Amino acid sequence: MPANTGPLTAQNTTELLVCTKCRAGQDIPEDGQRPGQRMYDALAAADLPDGVRLRAVDCMQNCDAGCTFALRGAGKWTYVFGKLTDVSQLDAVLEGAALYHQSEDGLIPWRQRPEHFKRNCVARIPALEVSDD
């Protein structure tokens, strides 16, 4: 089993969500492996950054904009990124996931972000605020 795919507590976990249904705008035969699944498989075989847990999701509704992934964590902004070509930018995903996990609120300073993160953010979603009322 690759590192960091086991259970972590909610407070110290960053989830790296990968759309396994992504076609990356390509026509894929029904029996062919989709680019999103190839990306997930490559990440599952990689040495994930400490505190990062990989999770496959069925669809992130960004179908024609390359492979899509998201980073989220408790009390942090969630980011959704697209325009990946399955495994060609794996190092940028891993570097960005490590930076995201190390951040307190999920906001990575612009100059520290991998280049792909600067240009291909689909959405940035504020952290969920739960009231005790």
N, C-alpha and C positions, 0 to 999 in steps of 0.2 A: 504494500500500500504506500503511495507517495506520502511524503511528509505533509503534515498539517491538513489532512482531510478528516481527521478524527474529531471527536466532540471537543468543543471549546465553550467557555461560558459566553453568554450573550454580551456581557460588558466588555470583553476583550477580543471579540471576534470581528473580523472584517470578512464579509461575504463577497466573493468574486462570482457573479452570476453570468453564465454564458448561455446565449440562445443557441440551442443545438439544432433548431429548425432553419436557421438562416441559410438562404440559398446564395447570398451575396450577389443577387441580381442575375444569377445564371439559371439556365434550364438544366435541371438535374434529373437523370432517369430515376424512376421510382425505386429501383434497386441500388442506386448509387448513393455514396455517402455525401452528405451536404457539407459545405465549407464550415458551417457552425459546429457540426459534430467533430470535424477534424481539428478545429481550434480547441474544443473542449478536451478531446483525447490528448492533444499535445500538452495542454496545461495540466491534465491529470498525471501525465508522465514526468512533468517538470518538478523541480525543487521549489515549491511555493514559499514565499516569504513567511517568516514567523508570524503567527496570528491570523493568517489568511486561509479561509476555507473556501474551496471550490464547490459550486453548485450548478447543475444543469437545469435550465428552464426550457419549456416547450416553445414559447414564442414571445418575443418582445416587440412585435409589431413595427419593425424597422426593416422590413423584408428586402427592399431593393437597394439599401444603403450599406452593403457589405456586412460582414459579421458584426454582431452587436454584443456588448457585454456591459455590466453595471458593477459598481462598487458601492456597498452600503455597510453601515455599522451603527450600533446603538448611539444615539445622541449626535450623529453626524449627518451632514448633507449626503444625499445619494447622487451619484453621477451615472449617466448612461452615455456610452461611447459607441460609435459606429465606424463604418468604412475600413474595417480590418479585412485583410485577405488571409483568412484562416491562420496559418502558422508563421507567416513572414514577419510579423511584428510582435512575436511572443515576448521578446526581451523588454519591449516598451510596456507591455501589459504587466509583466512581473515587476518592473521598476516602479510603475505607477501605483500598483497595488501595495507595494511596500511603503511608498511615500504616503499614500492615503491612510494606511493602517497606523503609521507613526504620528499622523496629525491628530490634534485634539478634537477638531470639529469637522474633519473631512475636507477642509479647504487646503489645497496644495498651492503654495505661492506660484504664480505664473512662471517665473524664471526657473523654478525647480522642476516643473512638469516635463515629462517626455514630450517630444515634439508632436507626436500623434495626439496626445491628450489636449494640446493647445488648439488644434485645428478641427477636431472631430467630436466635440461634445454635442450630443443630441439633446440632453436635458440635465439640469441641475435642480434637485428637489430638496427643499428644506427638511431638516430633521423633524420627526414627529414630536409634538409637544403634548404631553398628557397632563391634564389638570386633575387634581384630587377632589375638585368640587362635584 
